[in-house]
C-alpha cells in the first residue's frame, strides 16, 4: 500500500474525523507544551491554541501539493528539498 492509497482509503473511511493536530503556529503559547498537554492541562484554551485537519482535508492538501510539484516539472524519483530564504 502506497501513501497515496493510505490517504485515499482513510479519507473515504474517516473523512470528517480528526487526522492531524498541532499547536497553531499563529498562536504562540507562553511556554512550550504539546497539543496533548493543552488538551489535558488547559482544556479551556485547547481550541484557541490547537489546529487540526480531517482525513479529507489532509488528502486534498496532499493532492494539491503533488499537482503543484508535477506542474513544476518534478517527476517520479526526483529529489525535492525545501530551502527557507
Secondary structure, DSSP 8 states (H G I E B T S, - for coil): --HHHHHHHHHHHHTTSEEEEEE-TTS--SS---HHHHHHH-TTTHHHHEEEEEHHHHHHHHHHHHHHHHHTT--TT--------
